[in-house]
């Protein structure tokens, strides 16, 4: 987006796109999703795998919409130096289905990294920064730990990404005795710069 677009215009634009894509992935594909789920026999072994397969197929169908809105959100946030994190979080929380799919899976992270980009790593961290943690933050802590391990195994320079986001991280205590800023600082300190070069 052009530098001349104001903060409010940015939010209004992305709000319209979020609502449109949320509507599309909620209604355009959901009927087919529900029809497949309704045919599952929960009395037979393998129903969990079948559910996962259906969910995976659904994610594949909505990939174009997800890729577009993720890129748009990333551009808007970066363009305004991440000052509108909470406004973006509120927009996503109000969605019907998009809020459950916006965070990239580790498989999607793999594809993004294969394409030579760390865009989805940054987006995952940004979404972690603004996520509503009610009623329990344990799942988010597990996710953050998994993301750190993932970046370590992929030799992703997580340190530099966290340093970039650190000034936008909140000091509000959300994770027991920790804030997002504290978690980021601890991770930066525990992650050596040499890991990305190994």
Secondary structure, 3 states (H helix, E strand, C coil): CCCCCCHHHHHHHHHHHHHHHHHHHHHHCHHHHHHHHHCCCCCCCCHHHHHHHHHHHHHHHCHHHHHHHHHHHHHHHHHCCCCCHHHHHHHHHCCCCHHHHCCCCHHHHHHHHHCCCCHHHHHHHHHHHHCCCCCCCHHHHHHHHHHHHHHHHCCCCHHHHHHHHHCCCCCCEEECCEEHHHHHHHHHHHCCHHHHHC
